[in-house]
Amino acid sequence: MASTARRIALLTNPTAGKGRGARARDIALPRLREAGFDVRTIEGRDADEAHQLAKQAVAGGIEALVVCGGDGAAHLGAQAVAGTDTALGLIPAGTGNDVARYFDIPRRDPAAAADVVIASRTRTVDLARAGATYFITVLAAGFDAVVNERANEMTWPKGQMRYNLATLAELRTFEPLAYTLELDGVTHRLDAMLVAVGNGPSFGGGLRITEGAVLDDGLIDVVIIKPMSKLDLIRTYPKLFKGTHTSHPQYEHHRVRRVTVAASGIVAYADGERLGALPLTVECAPGALKVIA
C-alpha cells in the first residue's frame, strides 16, 4: 500500500467486452484510491482523443498508465508509454485479453487485477514497431488478417465465436498469397496462407500462432504457414490454441530483428487493431515497455 499519494492514470474503453470496460473500471477505481493512489480517470470520445489524453498524462509525470479494456486498450496505452519510465498497468475487460495472458494478470476479476497494480511490481519487455506504431502481441498479415477484416464487419456473435465463423466464411474463397519477405536483409519469395509477426506468442483470444515467442529476447518471431488444403487448414486451426501446429510440415518459423512483409491486397492487423496495407516493415524495440505484472 502506498504511504503517500502516487499519481497514476486510469484509461478506460467503456465499450470493451460489451460494456465490461466500464464495469471493470467501477470496481478497480475505488480499490486503487483506497490503496493510496491519486487516480486521474481518462475516457476519450474516440481512440484519437484517448491517445492524446494518455500522452498528456504520461508527459505530466504519472507513475503508471493503467488501461481498462482489451488488447486494443493495451495497444493504445503502449503508444503513450513506449520508451518512457511510465509503466503500463492492465485491468482486462476485453474479448481476447492476450496481453493479460502474457503476464498472468487475472482476466475475469477486476479487483484482483487492481491488486496487481497496487503491488506495483514491474517487468521490462520488448515491443515490435511498424513505422511509428508499436504493438505488443502479433501482426496478422494473411488469411488471419482477412478474417479479422470480416469479423470487424460482423455484429453477431460476440467473442471468439465471431472469429471462428469469419474463418469458415473466408475459407470458401481464400487462396494462397504471393509474399516477398525480407528477413534481416535476406529476401525470400514464396506462397503462403499467412505470415504472422509476433512480439508475443498469441493473438485473437489465445491463438498461439507465434508459439515460442519471448517478450524480452530482442527479437521478433516470423511464422509462415505455407499453402495447404482448406480441409487441412480446418483440421490445423484447433491446434493453434495449444501451440501444437508447430509440427505441421507447412509451418516455418524465423527469429529476426527486422522483417519487411509484402503481399498484394492485404491490410495488416496488430493487437487486433487495423494497422495498414502491406508492405510493412517491423522491427524489434528492445526493452521499450515497462509493464506492471
C-alpha positions in Angstrom: 0.0 0.0 0.0 1.3 3.4 -0.9 2.2 5.6 2.1 1.9 8.8 0.1 -0.3 9.5 -2.9 1.2 8.2 -6.1 -0.1 9.6 -9.3 -1.5 7.2 -11.9 -4.0 7.5 -14.8 -6.8 5.0 -15.5 -7.7 4.9 -19.2 -11.0 3.1 -19.9 -12.6 1.8 -23.1 -16.2 1.7 -21.8 -17.4 -0.3 -24.8 -14.8 -3.1 -24.4 -16.3 -6.5 -23.9 -19.9 -5.4 -24.3 -19.6 -2.8 -21.5 -17.3 -4.8 -19.3 -14.7 -2.0 -19.6 -16.9 0.5 -17.7 -18.0 -2.2 -15.1 -14.4 -3.2 -14.5 -13.3 0.4 -14.1 -16.1 0.9 -11.4 -14.6 -2.0 -9.5 -10.9 -1.1 -9.9 -11.1 2.6 -9.3 -12.2 2.7 -5.7 -9.8 -0.1 -4.9 -6.9 1.9 -6.3 -7.9 5.0 -4.5 -8.3 3.1 -1.2 -4.7 1.9 -1.7 -3.5 5.5 -1.7 -3.2 6.2 -5.4 -4.1 9.6 -6.8 -6.0 8.4 -9.8 -6.8 10.5 -12.8 -9.5 8.9 -15.0 -9.3 9.2 -18.8 -12.0 8.3 -21.3 -11.8 9.8 -24.8 -14.7 10.2 -27.1 -12.7 8.2 -29.6 -9.3 6.4 -29.9 -7.5 9.5 -31.1 -8.7 11.7 -28.2 -8.0 8.9 -25.7 -4.5 8.6 -27.1 -3.9 12.3 -26.8 -5.2 12.4 -23.2 -3.0 9.4 -22.4 0.1 11.1 -23.8 -0.6 14.2 -21.9 -0.9 12.2 -18.7 2.4 10.5 -19.3 4.1 13.8 -20.2 2.7 15.1 -16.8 4.8 12.6 -14.9 2.4 9.9 -13.8 3.9 6.7 -12.4 1.7 4.4 -14.4 -0.9 4.4 -17.1 -3.5 1.7 -16.3 -5.7 0.6 -19.1 -9.2 -0.9 -18.5 -10.3 -2.8 -21.6 -8.9 -5.4 -24.0 -5.9 -5.7 -26.3 -7.0 -2.6 -28.2 -6.8 -0.5 -25.0 -3.4 -2.1 -24.2 -2.3 -1.2 -27.7 -3.3 2.4 -27.2 -1.6 2.6 -23.9 1.6 1.2 -25.4 1.7 4.1 -27.9 1.7 6.5 -25.0 4.2 4.9 -22.7 6.7 3.2 -25.1 10.2 4.3 -24.4 9.3 6.2 -21.2 9.7 5.4 -17.5 5.9 5.2 -17.1 4.6 1.7 -16.6 1.6 0.1 -18.3 -0.9 -1.5 -16.0 -3.8 -3.7 -17.1 -7.4 -4.2 -15.9 -8.5 -6.8 -18.5 -12.1 -6.2 -19.8 -12.0 -7.2 -23.5 -12.7 -10.2 -25.6 -9.3 -11.7 -26.3 -7.1 -10.2 -23.5 -3.9 -11.7 -24.9 -1.7 -9.1 -23.3 -3.1 -10.0 -19.9 -2.4 -13.7 -20.7 1.2 -12.9 -21.4 1.6 -11.6 -17.8 -0.7 -13.9 -15.9 -3.0 -11.0 -14.9 -6.5 -12.1 -13.8 -8.7 -11.7 -16.8 -12.1 -12.1 -15.2 -11.6 -10.4 -11.8 -11.0 -6.6 -12.0 -10.4 -6.4 -8.2 -7.6 -9.0 -8.5 -6.2 -7.2 -11.5 -6.3 -3.9 -9.5 -4.3 -5.7 -6.7 -1.6 -6.4 -9.2 -1.4 -2.7 -10.0 -1.3 -1.9 -6.2 1.6 -4.4 -5.7 3.5 -2.3 -8.4 6.0 -5.0 -9.5 7.2 -4.2 -12.9 8.8 -6.1 -15.8 10.6 -4.6 -18.8 9.8 -6.2 -22.2 10.2 -5.6 -25.9 7.8 -4.1 -28.3 7.5 -4.5 -32.0 7.4 -1.3 -34.1 5.9 -0.8 -37.6 6.8 2.7 -38.6 5.7 4.9 -35.8 3.2 2.3 -34.3 4.2 -0.1 -31.6 2.4 -3.4 -30.9 2.6 -5.9 -28.1 1.1 -9.1 -29.5 1.1 -10.3 -33.1 0.8 -8.7 -36.5 -1.6 -10.6 -38.8 -0.7 -10.4 -42.5 -2.5 -13.0 -44.4 -5.6 -15.3 -44.0 -5.7 -14.2 -40.4 -5.9 -10.5 -41.4 -8.7 -11.2 -43.9 -10.6 -13.0 -41.1 -10.1 -10.0 -38.8 -11.5 -7.7 -41.5 -14.6 -9.8 -41.9 -15.0 -10.3 -38.1 -14.9 -6.5 -37.6 -17.8 -6.1 -40.0 -19.9 -8.7 -38.1 -22.2 -7.7 -35.3 -23.0 -11.2 -34.2 -22.0 -13.4 -32.4 -19.6 -11.8 -29.9 -16.3 -13.1 -28.7 -14.2 -15.9 -30.1 -17.1 -17.5 -32.0 -17.3 -14.4 -34.3 -13.7 -15.1 -35.4 -14.5 -18.8 -35.8 -17.4 -18.0 -38.1 -15.4 -15.4 -40.0 -12.7 -18.1 -40.5 -15.2 -20.5 -42.0 -16.7 -17.8 -44.3 -13.3 -16.7 -45.7 -12.2 -20.3 -46.3 -14.7 -20.6 -49.2 -12.8 -18.2 -51.4 -9.3 -17.8 -49.9 -6.3 -18.7 -52.0 -2.6 -18.7 -51.0 -0.9 -15.3 -51.3 2.4 -14.4 -53.1 4.7 -12.9 -50.5 8.0 -11.1 -50.6 9.7 -11.2 -47.2 12.9 -9.6 -46.2 14.3 -11.2 -43.0 17.2 -9.3 -41.6 18.2 -8.2 -45.1 17.7 -11.6 -46.8 14.9 -11.7 -49.4 12.5 -14.6 -49.7 9.7 -15.0 -52.3 7.1 -17.6 -51.5 3.4 -18.5 -51.5 1.7 -18.8 -48.1 -1.6 -18.9 -46.4 -0.4 -16.3 -43.9 2.6 -14.6 -42.4 2.4 -13.6 -38.7 4.9 -11.4 -37.0 4.9 -11.9 -33.2 6.4 -9.9 -30.4 4.5 -12.3 -28.1 3.1 -15.8 -28.7 -0.7 -15.4 -29.2 -3.5 -13.2 -30.5 -7.2 -13.4 -31.1 -8.0 -14.8 -27.6 -5.3 -17.4 -27.2 -4.5 -18.4 -30.7 -0.8 -19.3 -30.2 0.3 -18.6 -33.8 3.8 -17.5 -32.9 4.3 -20.2 -30.3 7.7 -19.8 -28.6 8.0 -16.0 -28.9 9.7 -14.5 -26.0 8.9 -11.0 -24.8 12.3 -9.9 -23.8 14.8 -11.6 -26.2 15.4 -8.6 -28.5 13.9 -10.5 -31.4 10.6 -10.8 -33.3 9.2 -14.1 -34.4 8.0 -14.6 -38.0 5.7 -17.6 -38.7 4.9 -18.7 -42.2 2.1 -21.1 -42.9 2.7 -22.4 -46.4 -0.1 -23.5 -48.8 -2.3 -26.3 -47.5 -5.8 -27.5 -48.4 -8.8 -25.9 -46.9 -9.6 -29.2 -45.1 -6.1 -29.3 -43.7 -6.4 -25.7 -42.5 -9.7 -26.5 -40.7 -8.0 -29.5 -39.1 -5.0 -27.4 -38.0 -7.0 -24.5 -36.7 -7.8 -26.0 -33.2 -4.1 -26.8 -32.7 -3.4 -23.1 -32.6 -5.0 -22.9 -29.2 -2.3 -25.3 -27.8 0.6 -24.2 -30.0 0.9 -27.8 -31.4 0.6 -26.6 -35.0 4.4 -26.2 -35.0 4.8 -29.8 -36.1 2.9 -29.3 -39.3 5.2 -29.7 -42.4 3.9 -26.4 -43.9 4.9 -24.4 -40.8 8.1 -22.3 -40.8 9.5 -20.1 -38.0 12.2 -17.4 -38.1 13.6 -15.2 -35.3 14.8 -11.8 -36.6 15.4 -8.2 -35.6 13.7 -6.8 -38.6 11.2 -8.0 -41.3 9.5 -6.5 -44.3 6.3 -8.2 -45.3 4.8 -7.5 -48.8 1.7 -9.1 -50.4 -1.0 -7.6 -52.6 -4.4 -6.6 -51.2 -3.7 -7.4 -47.6 -4.5 -5.0 -44.7 -2.4 -5.9 -41.6 -3.7 -6.0 -38.1 -1.8 -5.8 -34.8 -3.2 -6.1 -31.3 -6.5 -6.6 -33.1 -6.2 -3.0 -34.5 -6.2 -2.1 -38.2 -2.5 -1.2 -38.9 -2.4 -0.6 -42.6 -1.8 -2.1 -46.0 1.2 -4.2 -46.8 4.1 -3.7 -47.4 5.1 -3.1 -43.8 8.5 -3.2 -42.1 8.5 -4.4 -38.5 11.5 -4.3 -36.1 12.1 -5.1 -32.5 12.2 -2.2 -30.0 14.1 -3.9 -27.2 13.1 -3.0 -23.6 10.6 -0.4 -24.8 7.8 -1.2 -22.4 7.6 -1.4 -18.6 4.6 -3.5 -17.5 3.1 -3.9 -14.0 2.8 -7.6 -13.7 
